[in-house]
Amino acid sequence: MSDLFAFFRLLGALWVLVRADALLPKSIEPYLPPAGRLLARTLRLFAGPQGRRGRPGERLAIALERLGPVSIKLGQLLATRADIFGQPFADDLSRLKDQLEPFPMEVAYAEVAASLGRPPGSLFAEFHPPVGAASLAQAHPAKLLDGRKVAVKVLRPGVEHRIRADIRALQLAARFAERMGPEARRLEPRAAVATVARSLELELENNSFDPGLVIELPS
């Protein structure tokens, strides 16, 4: 994936943050150099209605949820750094959830069929609607042909591609951030991105459907 593609993906994410006044909010303006204050005021001209509601941390949390799993994980990581961002800001980010609307049953059924290489009916006697839907996957109660009740995790279609693209854009953002000066480098943006990438990699592994690893539920 080219840096150019990552650059345009990063621009799209920055626009979401600008519309929410969550990139350079007014509350941090006193701490910015003159050029930074001018940039912050200019960007605020493009803020949407959502940029006038709530605290900066609340607006950032909403924007990150909208941007998807990579941004949600980044926000959850930033929520642990109250020593840098302050406790109120960290508290707002700590409420980030990765719960989303479930995708349709027929899509989940098709994803399971593709993983099995055969119809799900060859493994499951029953396959029910999801009981929980997160940013990466959703969980379906099901029953195997031998009568055992299980939980089946099904990845959201295309989520692996989206995560790879968003991580690439985030790596580009980290490189830009490190050039902004010692304060930005103190946040160790590349290390933060590496942590987010590894966390999502592990979650993808744990949520990938494997017919040999369905979770058996208590009777």
matplotlib code that plots the C-alpha trace (Angstrom):
import matplotlib.pyplot as plt

x = [0.0, 1.5, 2.2, 0.0, -3.0, -2.1, -1.8, -5.3, -6.7, -5.1, -6.6, -10.0, -9.5, -8.2, -11.3, -13.5, -11.5, -11.6, -15.4, -15.6, -13.2, -11.1, -7.8, -6.7, -9.6, -9.9, -9.0, -5.4, -4.9, -3.0, -0.4, 0.3, 3.0, 1.6, 1.6, -0.2, -2.9, -3.4, -3.8, -6.2, -8.4, -8.4, -9.4, -12.2, -13.9, -14.5, -16.0, -19.5, -22.4, -20.8, -17.7, -19.8, -21.1, -19.4, -15.8, -12.9, -12.4, -16.0, -15.9, -12.6, -14.1, -17.2, -14.9, -12.6, -15.6, -16.8, -13.3, -13.3, -11.4, -7.8, -8.9, -10.9, -7.8, -5.7, -8.2, -8.2, -4.4, -4.5, -7.0, -4.2, -2.0, -3.7, -0.2, 0.1, -3.4, -5.0, -7.6, -10.8, -9.6, -8.5, -11.8, -13.7, -11.6, -11.9, -15.6, -14.7, -16.6, -16.1, -19.7, -21.4, -24.6, -24.5, -24.1, -26.9, -27.3, -27.0, -23.5, -22.4, -23.7, -21.8, -18.6, -18.8, -19.5, -16.4, -14.3, -15.7, -15.6, -19.0, -22.5, -22.7, -25.4, -22.6, -21.3, -24.2, -27.7, -28.7, -27.1, -28.7, -28.6, -25.7, -25.8, -23.0, -21.3, -17.9, -15.8, -14.0, -16.4, -19.8, -20.8, -23.5, -25.0, -25.2, -25.6, -23.4, -24.8, -24.0, -26.1, -23.4, -24.2, -21.4, -20.5, -19.2, -17.2, -17.5, -15.2, -16.8, -16.4, -13.4, -12.2, -8.7, -8.1, -9.5, -7.2, -4.1, -5.0, -5.7, -2.5, -0.5, -2.2, -1.5, 2.2, 2.4, 0.8, 3.3, 6.2, 4.7, 4.1, 7.7, 8.8, 6.7, 9.2, 10.3, 6.9, 5.4, 8.3, 7.8, 4.5, 6.4, 3.9, 5.6, 5.6, 1.9, 1.1, 3.1, 1.1, -2.2, -1.2, -0.1, -3.3, -5.4, -3.3, -4.0, -7.7, -7.9, -6.3, -8.7, -11.8, -11.1, -13.6, -12.0, -14.4, -12.0, -12.0, -15.7, -16.4, -18.5, -21.0, -22.2, -25.3]
y = [0.0, 3.3, 6.3, 8.3, 6.1, 6.3, 10.1, 10.5, 8.1, 10.2, 13.4, 11.8, 11.0, 14.5, 16.0, 14.0, 15.4, 18.9, 18.8, 17.7, 20.4, 17.5, 18.1, 21.4, 22.3, 25.8, 24.6, 23.8, 27.1, 28.8, 26.1, 26.5, 28.6, 31.6, 29.6, 26.8, 29.2, 30.6, 27.1, 26.1, 29.1, 28.5, 24.8, 25.8, 27.7, 24.3, 22.7, 21.2, 21.4, 18.5, 20.7, 22.9, 20.2, 18.7, 18.7, 18.1, 14.6, 13.7, 15.1, 13.2, 9.9, 10.3, 11.1, 8.1, 5.8, 6.9, 6.3, 2.6, 0.0, 1.4, 4.8, 3.3, 1.4, 4.5, 6.4, 3.6, 3.8, 7.6, 7.2, 5.6, 8.7, 11.0, 12.1, 13.8, 14.8, 15.4, 13.3, 14.8, 14.2, 10.6, 9.9, 11.0, 8.7, 5.8, 5.6, 4.7, 1.5, -0.6, -1.8, -1.3, -2.3, -5.9, -6.8, -8.8, -12.5, -13.4, -11.7, -13.6, -16.9, -16.2, -15.4, -18.7, -20.6, -19.1, -20.1, -23.6, -24.1, -25.7, -24.7, -23.9, -26.5, -29.1, -28.1, -26.3, -27.6, -24.0, -20.6, -17.7, -13.9, -12.1, -11.4, -8.9, -6.9, -5.2, -3.3, -6.4, -9.2, -10.3, -13.4, -15.8, -18.5, -21.8, -25.5, -28.1, -31.2, -33.3, -30.9, -28.9, -25.2, -22.9, -19.3, -18.4, -15.2, -13.9, -11.1, -8.1, -8.3, -6.3, -5.4, -6.9, -4.7, -1.7, -2.2, -2.6, 0.6, 2.6, 1.4, 2.5, 6.0, 6.1, 5.2, 8.1, 10.4, 9.3, 10.2, 13.6, 14.1, 13.3, 16.2, 18.7, 19.0, 17.5, 17.7, 15.6, 13.1, 12.8, 11.1, 8.4, 8.3, 5.4, 3.3, 4.1, 3.0, -0.2, -1.0, -0.4, -2.5, -5.4, -5.2, -5.4, -8.2, -10.3, -9.5, -10.5, -13.8, -14.4, -13.4, -15.2, -18.0, -21.4, -24.4, -26.2, -23.3, -22.5, -21.7, -24.3, -22.8, -24.3, -26.5]
z = [0.0, -1.1, 1.1, -1.2, -0.4, 3.3, 3.0, 1.6, 4.2, 6.9, 5.4, 5.6, 9.3, 10.0, 8.4, 10.8, 13.7, 12.4, 12.0, 15.6, 16.8, 18.3, 16.5, 18.0, 20.3, 21.8, 25.3, 24.3, 22.4, 25.3, 25.2, 21.4, 19.8, 17.7, 14.5, 16.2, 17.6, 14.1, 12.7, 15.5, 14.8, 11.1, 11.5, 13.9, 11.0, 9.5, 12.6, 12.2, 14.8, 16.7, 17.3, 19.6, 21.9, 25.0, 26.2, 23.9, 25.2, 24.6, 21.1, 20.4, 21.7, 19.4, 16.4, 17.1, 17.4, 14.0, 12.5, 13.4, 15.3, 14.8, 16.1, 18.9, 20.1, 19.8, 22.0, 24.6, 24.7, 25.1, 28.0, 30.0, 29.8, 32.3, 33.3, 29.9, 28.9, 32.3, 34.2, 32.7, 29.2, 30.0, 31.7, 28.6, 26.4, 28.8, 28.0, 24.4, 23.4, 20.4, 20.3, 16.9, 15.1, 14.1, 10.4, 8.7, 9.4, 5.7, 5.6, 8.7, 7.3, 4.1, 6.0, 7.9, 4.7, 3.1, 6.1, 6.1, 2.4, 2.6, 3.9, 7.7, 8.0, 7.6, 11.1, 12.8, 13.5, 14.6, 13.9, 15.7, 15.4, 17.2, 20.9, 20.7, 18.0, 18.4, 16.0, 14.8, 15.1, 16.4, 18.5, 17.4, 19.6, 17.7, 18.2, 16.7, 15.0, 18.1, 20.2, 21.9, 22.3, 21.1, 20.5, 17.1, 16.4, 12.9, 11.7, 10.0, 6.3, 5.0, 8.6, 8.1, 5.0, 6.7, 9.7, 7.6, 5.7, 8.9, 10.6, 7.5, 7.8, 11.5, 11.0, 8.5, 11.1, 13.7, 11.4, 10.9, 14.6, 15.5, 13.3, 15.2, 18.1, 21.4, 23.0, 20.2, 20.4, 24.1, 23.4, 21.4, 18.6, 16.7, 19.8, 20.4, 16.8, 17.3, 20.4, 18.7, 15.7, 17.9, 20.0, 16.9, 15.4, 18.5, 18.4, 14.8, 15.6, 18.5, 16.5, 13.3, 12.7, 13.0, 13.0, 15.3, 17.8, 18.4, 22.0, 23.8, 26.2, 29.5, 29.2]

ax = plt.figure().add_subplot(projection="3d")
ax.plot(x, y, z, "-o")
ax.set_aspect("equal")
plt.show()
